[in-house]
Amino acid sequence: DEWKWGDVVYWKFSNGLDHCGIISDRKTKDGRPLVIHNAGRAVEEDCLTRWEITGHYRYP
């Protein structure tokens, strides 16, 4: 799998700000991983491809 729970993802918002999240152990009905992030309030949601992905990291 390209994405595994615990992976860290970085995005670039359209306003140029960087943002990060952590891939959840839960998925959508279609199999997309949910992401835990905090852009104003902490949420777990289907937003992996909402913004431009600029980084993907996994702790070994």
HELIX and SHEET records of a PDB file:
SHEET    1   A 5 ALA A  42  GLU A  45  0                                        
SHEET    2   A 5 PRO A  33  ASN A  38 -1                                        
SHEET    3   A 5 ASP A  18  LYS A  27 -1                                        
SHEET    4   A 5 VAL A   8  LYS A  12 -1                                        
SHEET    5   A 5 GLU A  52  TYR A  57 -1                                        
END                                                                             
